[in-house]
Amino acid sequence: MEQAAWYGPERFLKEFHGQKTFALGRDRPQADDRYRRVLYQHVPNWYTISISGYHTRESGSDAIQELGFTIAQGMAYVESALERGLPVDSFAPRLSFFFGCHNDIFEEVAKYRAARRMWARIMKDRYKASKPESMRLRFHTQTLGSTLMRQDPQNNIARGTLQALAAVLGGTQSLHVSGYDEAFDIPSEEAMRMSLATQLILSHESGVTNTVDPLAGSYFIESMTNNMEEAAWEYINKIENHGSRPVPDEDRNAWRYRYRLH
């Protein structure tokens, strides 16, 4: 089991944020923590959770809201594990994130840069992580299906390419380019081949992967990154002030999460 490696997309908080499945079973958070604790201890290469903002973005949020809610989810998962006695450096290196990517290249790059900086500071200053791996924000990106158009679907190839470029410039570790025909159909084989080719060309022919954080130092990007981080913290503070812990709903015998921002 120590040699097993896997990525497990277990992320019940995104069901609340992005897919409107508000009610969770009374034992669900505790059961998920028990499941992850066993994996942390006995399957060290298993990534047990993908902290997702993609579904929040597809549901209509903007980039700042996606960033704020995703980081807040990550903090909730970390605190839940700490409450159950797991040392932060025993599980934090195997947390991963999942973001969407929209059409505004510079805004998306700033979002990813802000996310990495926020997570590093949170893990070091708030949760006292000591391993560099615990402070790294490892993330996957998928181009957003909500940006695709049914009319002239071949234009979606350009949209997907620009979004993929933004994700790479922002430092994504893995990437999924949505098929150009997903606006109206299950992706065709041709569309999937085109998506794969887009990723391969970016990776091997464009040169954008030859350096880390290639837009660093640009006044525009640095300013946008700072503004994005500041605005995302406003959402996180609202979440914490309103209470982000699960509370029992006696009428429906379920747990509801109080992430109300009004």
C-alpha positions as CSV (number, residue, x, y, z in Angstrom):
1,M,0.0,0.0,0.0
2,E,2.9,2.4,0.6
3,Q,3.7,2.3,-3.1
4,A,0.2,3.0,-4.2
5,A,-0.3,6.5,-5.8
6,W,-3.7,8.0,-6.6
7,Y,-5.7,11.2,-6.8
8,G,-9.0,11.0,-5.1
9,P,-11.5,13.8,-5.9
10,E,-13.3,13.7,-2.6
11,R,-14.7,17.2,-1.9
12,F,-18.1,17.5,-0.2
13,L,-17.9,21.2,0.4
14,K,-17.9,21.9,-3.4
15,E,-21.2,20.1,-3.5
16,F,-22.6,22.9,-1.3
17,H,-20.9,25.8,-3.1
18,G,-21.2,24.7,-6.7
19,Q,-23.9,22.1,-7.1
20,K,-26.5,23.1,-4.6
21,T,-26.6,19.9,-2.7
22,F,-27.1,21.7,0.6
23,A,-28.0,18.8,2.9
24,L,-25.2,16.5,4.0
25,G,-25.6,13.3,6.0
26,R,-25.1,13.8,9.8
27,D,-22.0,11.6,9.8
28,R,-20.6,12.6,6.4
29,P,-17.9,15.1,7.6
30,Q,-16.7,12.8,10.3
31,A,-16.7,9.7,8.0
32,D,-14.7,11.6,5.4
33,D,-12.1,12.6,8.0
34,R,-11.8,9.0,9.2
35,Y,-11.4,7.8,5.6
36,R,-8.6,10.4,4.9
37,R,-6.9,9.7,8.2
38,V,-6.4,6.0,7.3
39,L,-5.1,7.0,3.9
40,Y,-2.7,9.6,5.3
41,Q,-1.2,7.1,7.7
42,H,-1.1,4.0,5.5
43,V,-1.1,5.1,1.8
44,P,1.4,8.0,1.8
45,N,1.2,8.7,-1.9
46,W,-2.6,9.0,-2.1
47,Y,-4.0,12.5,-2.7
48,T,-7.2,12.1,-0.8
49,I,-8.9,15.4,-1.6
50,S,-9.2,17.9,-4.5
51,I,-10.4,21.3,-3.1
52,S,-12.5,22.5,-5.9
53,G,-13.4,26.0,-7.1
54,Y,-14.2,24.9,-10.6
55,H,-17.8,24.0,-9.8
56,T,-18.3,27.3,-8.0
57,R,-17.1,29.2,-11.1
58,E,-19.3,27.1,-13.4
59,S,-22.2,28.0,-11.2
60,G,-21.8,31.7,-11.9
61,S,-19.1,33.1,-9.5
62,D,-16.5,35.5,-10.7
63,A,-12.7,34.9,-10.3
64,I,-12.5,36.6,-6.9
65,Q,-15.4,34.6,-5.5
66,E,-13.9,31.4,-6.9
67,L,-10.6,32.2,-5.2
68,G,-12.2,33.2,-1.8
69,F,-14.5,30.2,-1.6
70,T,-11.8,27.7,-2.6
71,I,-9.3,28.9,-0.1
72,A,-12.0,28.9,2.6
73,Q,-12.8,25.3,1.7
74,G,-9.1,24.4,2.1
75,M,-8.9,26.0,5.5
76,A,-12.0,24.1,6.6
77,Y,-10.5,20.8,5.6
78,V,-7.2,21.6,7.3
79,E,-8.9,22.6,10.6
80,S,-11.1,19.5,10.5
81,A,-8.0,17.3,10.2
82,L,-6.2,19.2,13.0
83,E,-9.1,18.8,15.3
84,R,-8.8,15.1,14.9
85,G,-5.2,15.1,15.9
86,L,-3.3,14.9,12.6
87,P,-0.1,16.9,12.5
88,V,-0.3,19.5,9.8
89,D,2.8,18.3,8.0
90,S,1.5,14.8,7.9
91,F,-1.3,15.6,5.5
92,A,-0.9,19.1,4.0
93,P,1.6,18.1,1.3
94,R,-1.1,15.8,-0.2
95,L,-3.9,18.4,-0.5
96,S,-4.6,19.5,-4.0
97,F,-6.8,22.1,-5.6
98,F,-9.0,22.3,-8.7
99,F,-9.7,25.7,-10.5
100,G,-11.5,26.7,-13.6
101,C,-10.1,29.0,-16.2
102,H,-12.1,31.8,-17.9
103,N,-11.3,34.0,-20.9
104,D,-9.6,36.9,-19.2
105,I,-5.9,35.8,-19.4
106,F,-4.5,38.4,-17.0
107,E,-7.2,38.0,-14.4
108,E,-6.9,34.2,-14.4
109,V,-3.1,34.4,-14.1
110,A,-3.5,36.8,-11.2
111,K,-6.0,34.5,-9.5
112,Y,-3.6,31.5,-9.6
113,R,-0.7,33.7,-8.4
114,A,-2.8,35.0,-5.5
115,A,-4.0,31.5,-4.6
116,R,-0.4,30.2,-4.3
117,R,0.7,33.2,-2.2
118,M,-2.4,33.1,0.1
119,W,-2.1,29.3,0.7
120,A,1.6,29.5,1.5
121,R,1.0,32.3,4.1
122,I,-2.0,30.5,5.6
123,M,-0.2,27.2,6.0
124,K,2.9,28.8,7.5
125,D,1.5,31.6,9.7
126,R,-1.9,30.2,10.7
127,Y,-1.4,26.5,10.8
128,K,2.4,26.5,11.6
129,A,3.4,24.2,8.8
130,S,7.2,23.7,8.6
131,K,7.6,21.6,5.5
132,P,7.9,23.6,2.2
133,E,5.7,20.9,0.6
134,S,2.9,21.8,3.1
135,M,2.9,25.4,1.9
136,R,2.7,24.6,-1.8
137,L,-0.6,25.0,-3.6
138,R,-0.7,22.1,-6.0
139,F,-3.6,22.6,-8.5
140,H,-5.3,21.2,-11.6
141,T,-7.1,23.5,-14.1
142,Q,-10.0,22.8,-16.5
143,T,-11.1,25.3,-19.1
144,L,-14.7,26.4,-18.4
145,G,-17.5,24.8,-20.3
146,S,-19.7,27.7,-19.5
147,T,-17.6,29.9,-21.8
148,L,-18.3,27.8,-24.9
149,M,-20.8,28.8,-27.5
150,R,-23.2,26.6,-29.5
151,Q,-23.0,29.0,-32.5
152,D,-19.8,28.7,-34.6
153,P,-18.4,26.0,-32.2
154,Q,-15.0,26.0,-34.0
155,N,-14.4,29.4,-32.3
156,N,-14.4,27.5,-29.0
157,I,-11.0,26.1,-30.0
158,A,-9.6,29.6,-29.7
159,R,-11.3,30.1,-26.4
160,G,-9.9,26.8,-25.0
161,T,-6.4,27.7,-26.2
162,L,-6.4,31.1,-24.5
163,Q,-7.7,29.6,-21.3
164,A,-5.2,26.8,-21.4
165,L,-2.4,29.4,-22.0
166,A,-3.6,31.4,-18.9
167,A,-3.6,28.3,-16.8
168,V,0.0,27.5,-17.8
169,L,1.2,31.0,-17.3
170,G,-0.4,30.9,-13.9
171,G,1.5,27.8,-12.9
172,T,-1.0,24.9,-13.1
173,Q,0.4,21.4,-12.5
174,S,-2.1,19.6,-14.7
175,L,-4.6,20.7,-17.3
176,H,-7.9,19.7,-19.0
177,V,-9.0,21.5,-22.1
178,S,-12.8,21.1,-22.6
179,G,-13.9,19.9,-26.0
180,Y,-15.0,22.6,-28.4
181,D,-18.4,20.9,-28.9
182,E,-19.3,20.5,-25.2
183,A,-21.7,23.4,-25.4
184,F,-24.3,21.1,-27.2
185,D,-23.1,17.5,-27.1
186,I,-21.0,14.9,-25.4
187,P,-17.5,15.7,-26.6
188,S,-16.7,14.0,-29.9
189,E,-13.5,12.1,-30.6
190,E,-12.4,14.9,-32.9
191,A,-12.9,17.5,-30.1
192,M,-11.0,15.4,-27.6
193,R,-8.1,15.0,-30.1
194,M,-8.1,18.8,-30.6
195,S,-8.0,19.4,-26.9
196,L,-5.1,17.0,-26.4
197,A,-3.3,18.6,-29.3
198,T,-3.8,22.1,-27.8
199,Q,-2.1,20.9,-24.6
200,L,0.7,19.2,-26.3
201,I,1.5,22.2,-28.5
202,L,1.5,24.6,-25.5
203,S,3.7,22.2,-23.6
204,H,6.2,21.3,-26.3
205,E,6.2,24.0,-29.0
206,S,5.3,27.3,-27.4
207,G,8.1,27.7,-24.8
208,V,5.7,28.9,-22.1
209,T,6.7,26.0,-19.8
210,N,10.4,26.9,-19.9
211,T,10.3,29.2,-16.9
212,V,8.3,29.5,-13.7
213,D,5.9,32.5,-13.2
214,P,6.9,34.2,-16.5
215,L,4.7,37.3,-15.9
216,A,6.2,38.0,-12.5
217,G,7.4,41.6,-12.2
218,S,4.9,43.1,-14.5
219,Y,3.3,46.1,-12.7
220,F,-0.1,45.2,-14.1
221,I,0.1,41.5,-13.1
222,E,1.5,42.3,-9.6
223,S,-1.1,44.9,-9.0
224,M,-3.9,42.7,-10.1
225,T,-2.6,39.8,-8.0
226,N,-2.5,42.1,-4.9
227,N,-6.0,43.3,-5.6
228,M,-7.3,39.8,-6.2
229,E,-5.8,38.6,-2.9
230,E,-7.3,41.5,-0.9
231,A,-10.7,41.0,-2.4
232,A,-10.7,37.2,-1.8
233,W,-9.8,37.8,1.9
234,E,-12.9,39.9,2.2
235,Y,-15.0,36.9,1.3
236,I,-13.0,34.6,3.6
237,N,-13.5,37.0,6.5
238,K,-17.2,37.1,5.8
239,I,-17.4,33.3,5.8
240,E,-15.6,33.1,9.1
241,N,-17.6,35.9,10.7
242,H,-20.9,34.2,9.8
243,G,-19.7,30.8,10.9
244,S,-18.2,28.1,8.7
245,R,-18.7,25.1,10.9
246,P,-21.4,22.5,10.3
247,V,-24.4,22.9,12.5
248,P,-27.3,20.5,13.0
249,D,-30.6,21.2,11.4
250,E,-33.0,19.4,13.7
251,D,-36.0,19.8,11.5
252,R,-34.4,17.9,8.6
253,N,-32.0,15.7,10.6
254,A,-29.1,16.9,8.4
255,W,-26.1,19.1,8.6
256,R,-26.1,22.4,6.8
257,Y,-23.1,24.7,6.3
258,R,-23.7,28.3,7.1
259,Y,-21.9,30.1,4.3
260,R,-24.3,33.0,4.0
261,L,-22.7,36.2,2.8
262,H,-25.6,38.7,3.1
